[in-house]
Amino acid sequence: MKTIALLGLVGLVGVVALGAAAQGTGGPVTAVKEAECNKQADAQDFGIHDYQRHRFVIRCIAGLSH
């Protein structure tokens, strides 16, 4: 019974590690795109609506329409 629990735990750790690796770190291309999108967001007037600015930046990075 302990062997099955140990194998299950090892499998779970493997799945979590694989999921983290699949997400990636973004890299330099994403950082440049994010900086460009932040500049575009700064040019707009969102006022106190930070959630709208954040949504704009996320959509810009993803290449979606605003």
N, CA, C and O atoms as a GROMACS GRO file, in nm:
protein
  264
    1MET      N    1   0.082  -0.119   0.000
    1MET     CA    2   0.000   0.000   0.000
    1MET      C    3   0.086   0.125   0.000
    1MET      O    4   0.051   0.224  -0.065
    2LYS      N    5   0.199   0.124   0.071
    2LYS     CA    6   0.287   0.240   0.075
    2LYS      C    7   0.351   0.264  -0.062
    2LYS      O    8   0.378   0.378  -0.099
    3THR      N    9   0.376   0.157  -0.136
    3THR     CA   10   0.436   0.170  -0.268
    3THR      C   11   0.341   0.243  -0.363
    3THR      O   12   0.384   0.328  -0.440
    4ILE      N   13   0.214   0.211  -0.356
    4ILE     CA   14   0.115   0.277  -0.442
    4ILE      C   15   0.105   0.426  -0.408
    4ILE      O   16   0.098   0.510  -0.497
    5ALA      N   17   0.106   0.458  -0.279
    5ALA     CA   18   0.099   0.598  -0.237
    5ALA      C   19   0.224   0.673  -0.282
    5ALA      O   20   0.214   0.788  -0.326
    6LEU      N   21   0.339   0.610  -0.272
    6LEU     CA   22   0.464   0.673  -0.314
    6LEU      C   23   0.464   0.697  -0.466
    6LEU      O   24   0.505   0.804  -0.512
    7LEU      N   25   0.419   0.600  -0.542
    7LEU     CA   26   0.411   0.616  -0.688
    7LEU      C   27   0.312   0.727  -0.725
    7LEU      O   28   0.336   0.804  -0.818
    8GLY      N   29   0.202   0.734  -0.654
    8GLY     CA   30   0.105   0.841  -0.679
    8GLY      C   31   0.163   0.978  -0.651
    8GLY      O   32   0.139   1.072  -0.727
    9LEU      N   33   0.238   0.990  -0.544
    9LEU     CA   34   0.300   1.116  -0.509
    9LEU      C   35   0.404   1.158  -0.612
    9LEU      O   36   0.409   1.274  -0.653
   10VAL      N   37   0.486   1.063  -0.654
   10VAL     CA   38   0.587   1.091  -0.757
   10VAL      C   39   0.520   1.133  -0.888
   10VAL      O   40   0.566   1.226  -0.955
   11GLY      N   41   0.411   1.067  -0.923
   11GLY     CA   42   0.337   1.103  -1.044
   11GLY      C   43   0.279   1.243  -1.035
   11GLY      O   44   0.282   1.319  -1.132
   12LEU      N   45   0.225   1.277  -0.920
   12LEU     CA   46   0.168   1.410  -0.900
   12LEU      C   47   0.274   1.518  -0.911
   12LEU      O   48   0.250   1.621  -0.973
   13VAL      N   49   0.389   1.496  -0.852
   13VAL     CA   50   0.499   1.593  -0.860
   13VAL      C   51   0.543   1.609  -1.006
   13VAL      O   52   0.572   1.720  -1.050
   14GLY      N   53   0.547   1.499  -1.079
   14GLY     CA   54   0.584   1.505  -1.220
   14GLY      C   55   0.486   1.586  -1.303
   14GLY      O   56   0.526   1.663  -1.390
   15VAL      N   57   0.358   1.568  -1.277
   15VAL     CA   58   0.255   1.643  -1.350
   15VAL      C   59   0.265   1.791  -1.319
   15VAL      O   60   0.252   1.874  -1.410
   16VAL      N   61   0.287   1.827  -1.196
   16VAL     CA   62   0.300   1.968  -1.157
   16VAL      C   63   0.424   2.029  -1.224
   16VAL      O   64   0.418   2.141  -1.274
   17ALA      N   65   0.534   1.957  -1.224
   17ALA     CA   66   0.656   2.007  -1.287
   17ALA      C   67   0.638   2.024  -1.437
   17ALA      O   68   0.685   2.122  -1.495
   18LEU      N   69   0.570   1.931  -1.500
   18LEU     CA   70   0.544   1.940  -1.643
   18LEU      C   71   0.455   2.059  -1.675
   18LEU      O   72   0.478   2.128  -1.774
   19GLY      N   73   0.355   2.083  -1.593
   19GLY     CA   74   0.267   2.199  -1.613
   19GLY      C   75   0.343   2.330  -1.599
   19GLY      O   76   0.320   2.424  -1.675
   20ALA      N   77   0.432   2.337  -1.502
   20ALA     CA   78   0.512   2.459  -1.483
   20ALA      C   79   0.606   2.481  -1.600
   20ALA      O   80   0.626   2.595  -1.642
   21ALA      N   81   0.664   2.375  -1.653
   21ALA     CA   82   0.754   2.387  -1.767
   21ALA      C   83   0.679   2.429  -1.892
   21ALA      O   84   0.733   2.502  -1.975
   22ALA      N   85   0.556   2.385  -1.907
   22ALA     CA   86   0.476   2.419  -2.025
   22ALA      C   87   0.438   2.566  -2.027
   22ALA      O   88   0.419   2.624  -2.134
   23GLN      N   89   0.426   2.628  -1.910
   23GLN     CA   90   0.388   2.769  -1.903
   23GLN      C   91   0.502   2.859  -1.949
   23GLN      O   92   0.477   2.966  -2.003
   24GLY      N   93   0.624   2.817  -1.928
   24GLY     CA   94   0.738   2.895  -1.972
   24GLY      C   95   0.761   3.017  -1.884
   24GLY      O   96   0.687   3.042  -1.789
   25THR      N   97   0.864   3.092  -1.919
   25THR     CA   98   0.899   3.210  -1.841
   25THR      C   99   0.870   3.339  -1.916
   25THR      O  100   0.886   3.448  -1.860
   26GLY      N  101   0.828   3.330  -2.041
   26GLY     CA  102   0.798   3.450  -2.117
   26GLY      C  103   0.911   3.487  -2.209
   26GLY      O  104   0.890   3.498  -2.330
   27GLY      N  105   1.028   3.505  -2.158
   27GLY     CA  106   1.144   3.536  -2.239
   27GLY      C  107   1.155   3.682  -2.278
   27GLY      O  108   1.069   3.763  -2.243
   28PRO      N  109   1.261   3.715  -2.350
   28PRO     CA  110   1.286   3.856  -2.384
   28PRO      C  111   1.186   3.913  -2.484
   28PRO      O  112   1.159   4.033  -2.480
   29VAL      N  113   1.132   3.830  -2.573
   29VAL     CA  114   1.036   3.880  -2.671
   29VAL      C  115   0.910   3.929  -2.601
   29VAL      O  116   0.856   4.035  -2.635
   30THR      N  117   0.863   3.853  -2.503
   30THR     CA  118   0.744   3.892  -2.428
   30THR      C  119   0.771   4.019  -2.347
   30THR      O  120   0.682   4.103  -2.333
   31ALA      N  121   0.891   4.033  -2.292
   31ALA     CA  122   0.924   4.152  -2.214
   31ALA      C  123   0.922   4.277  -2.301
   31ALA      O  124   0.876   4.382  -2.257
   32VAL      N  125   0.973   4.266  -2.423
   32VAL     CA  126   0.971   4.380  -2.515
   32VAL      C  127   0.828   4.416  -2.551
   32VAL      O  128   0.791   4.533  -2.553
   33LYS      N  129   0.747   4.313  -2.581
   33LYS     CA  130   0.607   4.335  -2.617
   33LYS      C  131   0.532   4.400  -2.500
   33LYS      O  132   0.451   4.490  -2.520
   34GLU      N  133   0.560   4.352  -2.378
   34GLU     CA  134   0.493   4.408  -2.261
   34GLU      C  135   0.531   4.555  -2.240
   34GLU      O  136   0.446   4.637  -2.205
   35ALA      N  137   0.658   4.588  -2.261
   35ALA     CA  138   0.702   4.727  -2.246
   35ALA      C  139   0.633   4.816  -2.350
   35ALA      O  140   0.592   4.927  -2.319
   36GLU      N  141   0.621   4.765  -2.473
   36GLU     CA  142   0.553   4.840  -2.578
   36GLU      C  143   0.405   4.862  -2.544
   36GLU      O  144   0.351   4.971  -2.564
   37CYS      N  145   0.341   4.758  -2.494
   37CYS     CA  146   0.200   4.769  -2.458
   37CYS      C  147   0.179   4.862  -2.339
   37CYS      O  148   0.079   4.934  -2.333
   38ASN      N  149   0.272   4.862  -2.245
   38ASN     CA  150   0.263   4.954  -2.131
   38ASN      C  151   0.276   5.099  -2.178
   38ASN      O  152   0.210   5.188  -2.124
   39LYS      N  153   0.362   5.124  -2.278
   39LYS     CA  154   0.375   5.259  -2.333
   39LYS      C  155   0.244   5.302  -2.399
   39LYS      O  156   0.202   5.416  -2.385
   40GLN      N  157   0.181   5.210  -2.471
   40GLN     CA  158   0.053   5.241  -2.534
   40GLN      C  159  -0.054   5.270  -2.428
   40GLN      O  160  -0.136   5.360  -2.445
   41ALA      N  161  -0.051   5.194  -2.320
   41ALA     CA  162  -0.148   5.214  -2.212
   41ALA      C  163  -0.124   5.348  -2.142
   41ALA      O  164  -0.219   5.414  -2.101
   42ASP      N  165   0.004   5.388  -2.129
   42ASP     CA  166   0.035   5.516  -2.067
   42ASP      C  167  -0.019   5.632  -2.151
   42ASP      O  168  -0.056   5.737  -2.098
   43ALA      N  169  -0.022   5.613  -2.283
   43ALA     CA  170  -0.070   5.719  -2.373
   43ALA      C  171  -0.221   5.738  -2.363
   43ALA      O  172  -0.273   5.844  -2.400
   44GLN      N  173  -0.291   5.637  -2.315
   44GLN     CA  174  -0.436   5.647  -2.300
   44GLN      C  175  -0.471   5.698  -2.160
   44GLN      O  176  -0.388   5.692  -2.069
   45ASP      N  177  -0.592   5.747  -2.145
   45ASP     CA  178  -0.636   5.801  -2.016
   45ASP      C  179  -0.733   5.703  -1.950
   45ASP      O  180  -0.853   5.704  -1.979
   46PHE      N  181  -0.680   5.620  -1.862
   46PHE     CA  182  -0.765   5.524  -1.791
   46PHE      C  183  -0.811   5.581  -1.657
   46PHE      O  184  -0.899   5.524  -1.592
   47GLY      N  185  -0.752   5.692  -1.615
   47GLY     CA  186  -0.792   5.753  -1.488
   47GLY      C  187  -0.767   5.659  -1.372
   47GLY      O  188  -0.658   5.604  -1.358
   48ILE      N  189  -0.869   5.641  -1.289
   48ILE     CA  190  -0.855   5.555  -1.172
   48ILE      C  191  -0.888   5.409  -1.203
   48ILE      O  192  -0.888   5.325  -1.114
   49HIS      N  193  -0.917   5.379  -1.329
   49HIS     CA  194  -0.961   5.245  -1.368
   49HIS      C  195  -0.843   5.155  -1.402
   49HIS      O  196  -0.817   5.126  -1.519
   50ASP      N  197  -0.771   5.112  -1.299
   50ASP     CA  198  -0.654   5.027  -1.319
   50ASP      C  199  -0.690   4.894  -1.382
   50ASP      O  200  -0.610   4.838  -1.458
   51TYR      N  201  -0.807   4.841  -1.352
   51TYR     CA  202  -0.846   4.712  -1.409
   51TYR      C  203  -0.860   4.723  -1.560
   51TYR      O  204  -0.828   4.628  -1.632
   52GLN      N  205  -0.907   4.838  -1.611
   52GLN     CA  206  -0.918   4.856  -1.756
   52GLN      C  207  -0.780   4.866  -1.820
   52GLN      O  208  -0.758   4.816  -1.930
   53ARG      N  209  -0.688   4.932  -1.752
   53ARG     CA  210  -0.551   4.943  -1.803
   53ARG      C  211  -0.487   4.805  -1.807
   53ARG      O  212  -0.424   4.768  -1.906
   54HIS      N  213  -0.504   4.730  -1.701
   54HIS     CA  214  -0.447   4.596  -1.694
   54HIS      C  215  -0.505   4.508  -1.804
   54HIS      O  216  -0.431   4.434  -1.870
   55ARG      N  217  -0.635   4.515  -1.825
   55ARG     CA  218  -0.700   4.436  -1.930
   55ARG      C  219  -0.647   4.478  -2.068
   55ARG      O  220  -0.626   4.393  -2.154
   56PHE      N  221  -0.626   4.609  -2.088
   56PHE     CA  222  -0.572   4.659  -2.213
   56PHE      C  223  -0.433   4.600  -2.239
   56PHE      O  224  -0.404   4.553  -2.349
   57VAL      N  225  -0.348   4.603  -2.137
   57VAL     CA  226  -0.210   4.553  -2.153
   57VAL      C  227  -0.211   4.403  -2.182
   57VAL      O  228  -0.138   4.357  -2.270
   58ILE      N  229  -0.292   4.326  -2.111
   58ILE     CA  230  -0.299   4.181  -2.133
   58ILE      C  231  -0.346   4.151  -2.275
   58ILE      O  232  -0.290   4.064  -2.342
   59ARG      N  233  -0.449   4.221  -2.320
   59ARG     CA  234  -0.501   4.198  -2.455
   59ARG      C  235  -0.401   4.241  -2.560
   59ARG      O  236  -0.390   4.178  -2.666
   60CYS      N  237  -0.326   4.348  -2.534
   60CYS     CA  238  -0.224   4.395  -2.626
   60CYS      C  239  -0.112   4.291  -2.640
   60CYS      O  240  -0.069   4.261  -2.751
   61ILE      N  241  -0.066   4.238  -2.530
   61ILE     CA  242   0.039   4.136  -2.531
   61ILE      C  243  -0.007   4.014  -2.609
   61ILE      O  244   0.070   3.954  -2.684
   62ALA      N  245  -0.131   3.976  -2.591
   62ALA     CA  246  -0.186   3.859  -2.658
   62ALA      C  247  -0.215   3.885  -2.805
   62ALA      O  248  -0.240   3.791  -2.881
   63GLY      N  249  -0.213   4.012  -2.846
   63GLY     CA  250  -0.240   4.047  -2.985
   63GLY      C  251  -0.388   4.052  -3.018
   63GLY      O  252  -0.426   4.039  -3.134
   64LEU      N  253  -0.472   4.073  -2.917
   64LEU     CA  254  -0.616   4.082  -2.936
   64LEU      C  255  -0.657   4.226  -2.956
   64LEU      O  256  -0.582   4.318  -2.922
   65SER      N  257  -0.776   4.246  -3.011
   65SER     CA  258  -0.825   4.382  -3.032
   65SER      C  259  -0.858   4.447  -2.899
   65SER      O  260  -0.887   4.379  -2.800
   66HIS      N  261  -0.855   4.577  -2.897
   66HIS     CA  262  -0.878   4.650  -2.773
   66HIS      C  263  -1.019   4.697  -2.775
   66HIS      O  264  -1.064   4.762  -2.680
   0.00000   0.00000   0.00000
